[in-house]
């Protein structure tokens, strides 16, 4: 794991109206097409869209849906949830379309951002589609509405000024750990990410004894009634009884250590306290059984 000294890491929310270029930006900085989240667990708070890791920083970009003018009580709840998420990130990118200019959707978002304490960067995208003379009046128009930490015009499609934007973002991030492995770039349902965090701890503590014969199944993720605590129940799958003994450890100490470390990472991911229960189960030769591969989340094109 990366040392936190002089290493910057943090969560960055990207918000804006539809079609302002959020996905284009994400694909450009990550370097590949980022998968769309297809699962929506009830405990979803932060939807990780992409992770950008370098030798000096790790940026975890988050989509915060639901910032729209609500038309019913469910809409009110969604907006509140999104605003709560904005309060928990390290920085916010408010992305707008240079060609479309200021609109009603921007006005609604800005009203919500006025109550946010985190630094907000105004990112004016698609500058390649307008004349440079049009930018200054547009910037002034937005600055009249909200005091931004920085204003950065870019073209996500062509990469113009994107490096400058990343430099500005790094300045807004605190020193911190590398939350995810270097090759973790694409988003997945939270169940998958949680299972990977647990499996990472298993491999970290049992690298030589337990190679790749470990799978982690998330049995359930539930929020405790009337409490800000999320219950996570998971099973570690191994192929042999001897592997089960290694993972459990003497008096259960190894499994307890794995669970404690994984829980801390999961709490960072979910932004909530977590109570976790871990079990270990033997499934002989599971890696060669198609039915179990599917059950454990491996699609046909992955094996």
HELIX and SHEET records of a PDB file:
HELIX    1   1 UNK A   22  UNK A   30  1                                   9    
HELIX    2   2 UNK A   73  UNK A   86  1                                  14    
HELIX    3   3 UNK A  104  UNK A  113  1                                  10    
HELIX    4   4 UNK A  127  UNK A  129  5                                   3    
HELIX    5   5 UNK A  133  UNK A  143  1                                  11    
HELIX    6   6 UNK A  162  UNK A  172  1                                  11    
HELIX    7   7 UNK A  190  UNK A  205  1                                  16    
HELIX    8   8 UNK A  241  UNK A  248  1                                   8    
HELIX    9   9 UNK A  250  UNK A  252  5                                   3    
HELIX   10  10 UNK A  253  UNK A  270  1                                  18    
HELIX   11  11 UNK A  286  UNK A  288  5                                   3    
HELIX   12  12 UNK A  290  UNK A  295  1                                   6    
HELIX   13  13 UNK A  300  UNK A  302  5                                   3    
SHEET    1   A 6 UNK A  47  UNK A  53  0                                        
SHEET    2   A 6 UNK A  57  UNK A  63 -1                                        
SHEET    3   A 6 UNK A   8  UNK A  15  1                                        
SHEET    4   A 6 UNK A  91  UNK A  97  1                                        
SHEET    5   A 6 UNK A 119  UNK A 125  1                                        
SHEET    6   A 6 UNK A 150  UNK A 153  1                                        
SHEET    1   B 3 UNK A 215  UNK A 223  0                                        
SHEET    2   B 3 UNK A 229  UNK A 238 -1                                        
SHEET    3   B 3 UNK A 273  UNK A 282  1                                        
END                                                                             
